[in-house]
């Protein structure tokens, strides 16, 4: 598949924002002392990331004035469900921020809203992941690990962001409590992402040149692209980069998203080095984009048997 950068930014920004909201909600529910100003600022940042992600997703639309019609198929379409859940989650974050700012919600603000937002974050991750996991003809995506990875990578990025914010704001109590969880989430995400990559590398695709053409010859070679000029099929369903580039991006993603941030988190926890958490955030950010790019690029659409594979 050809990764659309609008979708890369949307899923990365929204995922990190969901992880940040999850960290804040859990901190409130478990009684971790947070500065009122810090909580408001962190929620505002999460809201900004969510809105920026939503704005990025609009760039992927052909006719943006018809975006509202995406909700009409909510009974059968995971994309329609995501289109409903995302604005609802953005609204819930804004409501919690307003309740905290007014300081008039009492127990509802301290208990009810964090629980609702936890459920909303999980629902949004699931809806986003299922847009891809439900496509059975793209075997790299059609697996439960797709939903697991969307969730764990989002949790990891959100917790790393929360750690960096805690360092910058001097929230030492929050940092001590969530730093080990940030490391655990990063290691868990690394493990499940590795499992997904190994699974995808060993796939035997159901669609082949033989099944597409009905020719049973064991050695069948495509000589023509299937189209003499560029078109939607040649642009949207194939990335156009070499196998060497794909491999380089994969290893860069694994290092920047998981390995290096995990080492920096270990350093920060063991030595109490606040700068390590900030560095982990700065390293992981481009890694998240690289990993999401590879997620799309690795997927092999069956139509490329006709339009892209050239001997």
C-alpha positions as CSV (number, residue, x, y, z in Angstrom):
1,X,0.0,0.0,0.0
2,X,1.0,3.6,-0.5
3,X,1.1,5.3,2.9
4,X,-0.8,8.6,3.0
5,X,1.0,11.1,5.2
6,X,-2.3,12.6,6.4
7,X,-3.2,9.2,7.8
8,X,0.2,8.7,9.3
9,X,0.0,12.0,11.2
10,X,-3.6,11.4,12.2
11,X,-3.0,8.0,13.7
12,X,0.3,9.0,15.4
13,X,-1.0,12.3,16.9
14,X,-4.3,10.9,18.0
15,X,-2.7,7.7,19.4
16,X,-0.3,9.8,21.5
17,X,-3.1,12.0,22.7
18,X,-5.2,9.0,23.7
19,X,-2.2,7.6,25.6
20,X,-1.7,10.9,27.4
21,X,-5.3,11.2,28.4
22,X,-5.2,7.6,29.6
23,X,-2.1,8.4,31.8
24,X,-3.8,11.4,33.3
25,X,-7.1,9.6,33.9
26,X,-5.3,6.7,35.6
27,X,-3.2,9.1,37.7
28,X,-6.4,10.8,38.9
29,X,-8.2,7.5,39.6
30,X,-5.2,6.1,41.6
31,X,-4.8,9.2,43.7
32,X,-1.5,10.5,42.4
33,X,-1.2,14.2,43.3
34,X,-1.1,16.4,40.2
35,X,-0.7,20.1,40.0
36,X,-4.0,21.7,38.9
37,X,-2.2,23.8,36.3
38,X,-0.3,20.8,35.0
39,X,-3.4,18.7,34.6
40,X,-5.2,21.5,32.7
41,X,-2.1,22.1,30.5
42,X,-1.7,18.4,29.7
43,X,-5.3,18.0,28.8
44,X,-5.1,21.0,26.6
45,X,-2.1,19.5,24.8
46,X,-4.0,16.3,24.3
47,X,-6.9,18.2,22.9
48,X,-4.6,20.1,20.5
49,X,-3.0,16.8,19.3
50,X,-6.5,15.3,18.7
51,X,-7.7,18.3,16.8
52,X,-4.5,18.4,14.8
53,X,-4.9,14.7,14.0
54,X,-8.5,15.2,12.9
55,X,-7.5,18.1,10.7
56,X,-4.7,15.9,9.1
57,X,-7.3,13.2,8.4
58,X,-9.3,15.7,6.3
59,X,-6.4,16.1,3.9
60,X,-7.0,12.5,2.9
61,X,-10.5,13.2,1.7
62,X,-11.3,13.7,-2.0
63,X,-14.4,15.8,-1.5
64,X,-14.1,17.4,2.0
65,X,-17.6,18.9,1.9
66,X,-19.0,15.4,2.0
67,X,-17.1,14.3,5.1
68,X,-20.3,14.2,7.2
69,X,-21.6,11.4,5.1
70,X,-18.9,9.1,6.5
71,X,-21.1,8.5,9.6
72,X,-24.0,7.1,7.6
73,X,-22.7,3.5,7.5
74,X,-22.0,3.2,11.2
75,X,-23.9,-0.2,11.4
76,X,-21.3,-1.9,9.1
77,X,-18.3,0.3,8.7
78,X,-15.5,0.7,11.2
79,X,-14.5,3.9,9.6
80,X,-17.9,5.4,10.2
81,X,-17.7,4.3,13.8
82,X,-14.3,6.0,14.1
83,X,-15.7,9.1,12.6
84,X,-18.3,9.1,15.4
85,X,-16.1,8.1,18.3
86,X,-13.2,10.5,17.5
87,X,-15.3,13.8,17.8
88,X,-17.1,12.4,20.8
89,X,-13.7,11.7,22.5
90,X,-12.5,15.2,21.6
91,X,-15.7,16.6,23.2
92,X,-15.2,14.5,26.3
93,X,-11.7,15.8,26.8
94,X,-12.9,19.3,26.4
95,X,-15.7,18.7,28.9
96,X,-13.3,17.3,31.5
97,X,-11.0,20.3,31.0
98,X,-13.9,22.7,31.5
99,X,-15.0,20.9,34.6
100,X,-11.6,21.0,36.1
101,X,-11.2,24.6,35.2
102,X,-14.5,25.5,36.8
103,X,-13.6,23.3,39.8
104,X,-17.3,22.7,40.3
105,X,-17.8,19.1,39.4
106,X,-16.6,17.5,42.6
107,X,-16.5,13.8,42.6
108,X,-17.9,13.6,39.0
109,X,-14.7,15.3,37.7
110,X,-12.5,13.1,39.9
111,X,-14.0,9.7,39.1
112,X,-16.7,9.7,36.4
113,X,-14.9,11.6,33.7
114,X,-11.6,9.7,33.9
115,X,-13.5,6.4,33.7
116,X,-15.5,7.6,30.7
117,X,-12.3,8.9,29.0
118,X,-10.5,5.6,29.6
119,X,-13.3,3.8,27.8
120,X,-13.4,6.3,25.1
121,X,-9.6,6.0,24.4
122,X,-9.9,2.2,24.2
123,X,-12.9,2.4,21.9
124,X,-11.2,4.8,19.6
125,X,-8.0,2.7,19.3
126,X,-10.2,-0.3,18.6
127,X,-12.2,1.4,15.9
128,X,-9.1,2.8,14.2
129,X,-7.4,-0.6,14.2
130,X,-10.4,-2.5,13.0
131,X,-10.6,-0.3,9.8
132,X,-7.5,-2.2,8.7
133,X,-7.9,-5.5,10.6
134,X,-11.3,-6.2,9.0
135,X,-9.8,-6.2,5.5
136,X,-9.4,-10.0,5.1
137,X,-7.8,-9.7,1.6
138,X,-4.9,-7.7,3.1
139,X,-3.4,-10.5,5.1
140,X,-0.8,-8.4,6.9
141,X,-3.5,-6.5,8.6
142,X,-6.2,-9.1,9.1
143,X,-5.0,-10.3,12.5
144,X,-5.8,-9.5,16.2
145,X,-2.2,-8.1,16.6
146,X,-3.3,-5.1,14.6
147,X,-5.6,-3.9,17.3
148,X,-3.1,-4.9,20.0
149,X,-0.3,-2.9,18.4
150,X,-2.4,0.2,17.8
151,X,-3.4,0.2,21.4
152,X,0.0,-0.6,22.9
153,X,2.0,1.8,20.7
154,X,-0.5,4.5,21.6
155,X,-0.2,3.8,25.3
156,X,3.6,3.8,25.0
157,X,3.8,7.1,23.2
158,X,1.3,8.7,25.5
159,X,3.1,7.6,28.7
160,X,6.5,8.7,27.3
161,X,4.9,12.1,26.5
162,X,3.4,12.2,30.0
163,X,6.9,11.5,31.5
164,X,8.5,14.3,29.4
165,X,5.8,16.7,30.5
166,X,6.2,15.7,34.1
167,X,9.9,16.4,33.9
168,X,9.4,19.8,32.3
169,X,6.7,20.8,34.8
170,X,8.5,19.5,37.9
171,X,5.8,16.8,38.6
172,X,8.2,14.5,40.4
173,X,5.5,12.3,42.0
174,X,3.8,11.7,38.7
175,X,7.1,10.9,37.0
176,X,8.1,8.3,39.7
177,X,4.7,6.6,39.4
178,X,4.3,6.4,35.6
179,X,7.9,6.0,34.4
180,X,8.0,2.2,35.1
181,X,4.7,1.9,33.3
182,X,6.0,3.8,30.3
183,X,8.9,1.4,30.1
184,X,6.6,-1.6,30.5
185,X,4.3,-0.3,27.8
186,X,7.2,0.4,25.4
187,X,8.6,-3.1,25.9
188,X,5.2,-4.7,25.5
189,X,4.6,-2.8,22.3
190,X,8.0,-3.8,21.0
191,X,7.3,-7.4,21.7
192,X,3.9,-7.5,20.0
193,X,5.1,-5.4,17.0
194,X,8.0,-7.9,16.5
195,X,5.5,-10.8,16.6
196,X,3.4,-9.0,13.9
197,X,6.5,-8.4,11.7
198,X,7.6,-12.0,12.0
199,X,4.1,-13.2,11.2
200,X,3.9,-11.0,8.1
201,X,7.3,-12.0,6.9
202,X,6.3,-15.7,6.8
203,X,2.9,-15.2,5.2
204,X,1.9,-17.3,2.2
205,X,-0.5,-15.0,0.3
206,X,-3.7,-16.6,-1.0
207,X,-3.7,-14.4,-4.1
208,X,-1.0,-15.3,-6.7
209,X,-0.4,-14.8,-10.4
210,X,-1.6,-18.4,-10.8
211,X,-4.9,-17.8,-9.0
212,X,-5.4,-14.5,-10.7
213,X,-4.9,-15.8,-14.2
214,X,-6.0,-19.4,-13.9
215,X,-2.7,-20.6,-15.4
216,X,-1.4,-23.5,-13.3
217,X,2.3,-23.3,-14.4
218,X,4.6,-23.3,-11.4
219,X,6.8,-20.6,-13.0
220,X,4.7,-17.7,-14.1
221,X,6.3,-14.3,-14.7
222,X,4.5,-11.0,-15.2
223,X,6.1,-9.0,-18.0
224,X,3.7,-6.1,-18.3
225,X,2.6,-3.5,-15.6
226,X,-1.0,-4.0,-16.7
227,X,-1.3,-0.3,-17.4
228,X,0.6,2.0,-19.7
229,X,0.3,5.2,-17.6
230,X,-0.2,6.2,-14.0
231,X,-3.6,6.0,-12.6
232,X,-5.4,5.7,-9.2
233,X,-4.4,2.0,-9.0
234,X,-0.7,2.7,-9.5
235,X,-0.7,5.6,-7.1
236,X,-2.7,4.5,-4.1
237,X,-1.9,0.8,-3.7
238,X,1.8,0.7,-4.1
239,X,4.6,2.6,-2.3
240,X,7.1,2.6,-5.1
241,X,10.2,2.2,-3.0
242,X,12.9,-0.5,-3.2
243,X,13.1,-3.5,-0.9
244,X,16.3,-2.1,0.6
245,X,14.5,1.1,1.5
246,X,11.7,-0.8,3.1
247,X,14.2,-2.8,5.2
248,X,16.0,0.4,6.3
249,X,12.7,2.0,7.3
250,X,11.7,-1.1,9.3
251,X,14.9,-1.2,11.3
252,X,14.8,2.6,11.9
253,X,11.3,2.3,13.1
254,X,12.2,-0.5,15.6
255,X,15.2,1.4,16.9
256,X,13.5,4.8,17.3
257,X,10.1,3.7,18.4
258,X,11.1,1.0,20.9
259,X,14.8,0.1,21.5
260,X,16.3,3.6,22.0
261,X,13.4,5.0,24.0
262,X,13.4,1.9,26.2
263,X,17.1,2.3,27.0
264,X,16.6,6.0,27.7
265,X,13.7,5.2,30.0
266,X,15.9,2.7,31.9
267,X,18.5,5.4,32.3
268,X,16.0,7.9,33.5
269,X,14.5,5.5,36.0
270,X,17.8,4.2,37.3
271,X,19.7,7.4,37.5
272,X,16.9,9.9,38.0
273,X,17.9,11.7,34.9
274,X,15.0,13.9,33.8
275,X,16.7,14.7,30.4
276,X,16.4,11.0,29.5
277,X,12.6,11.2,29.4
278,X,12.7,14.3,27.2
279,X,15.2,12.6,24.9
280,X,13.0,9.5,24.8
281,X,10.1,11.6,23.5
282,X,12.2,13.3,20.9
283,X,13.6,10.0,19.6
284,X,10.3,8.2,19.6
285,X,8.3,10.8,17.7
286,X,10.0,10.2,14.3
287,X,10.1,6.5,15.0
288,X,6.3,6.4,15.4
289,X,5.9,8.0,12.0
290,X,8.4,5.5,10.5
291,X,6.6,2.5,12.1
292,X,3.2,3.6,10.9
293,X,4.6,4.2,7.4
294,X,6.0,0.7,7.4
295,X,2.7,-0.7,8.6
296,X,1.0,0.6,5.5
297,X,3.8,0.0,3.1
298,X,4.3,-3.7,4.1
299,X,0.7,-4.5,3.3
300,X,0.3,-6.1,-0.1
301,X,-2.9,-5.3,-2.0
302,X,-3.9,-8.2,-4.4
303,X,-4.6,-5.7,-7.2
304,X,-0.8,-5.1,-7.4
305,X,-0.6,-8.5,-9.1
306,X,-2.0,-6.7,-12.1
307,X,-0.6,-3.1,-11.9
308,X,2.7,-3.0,-10.1
309,X,4.8,-6.2,-10.2
310,X,7.1,-5.9,-13.1
311,X,9.8,-8.5,-13.8
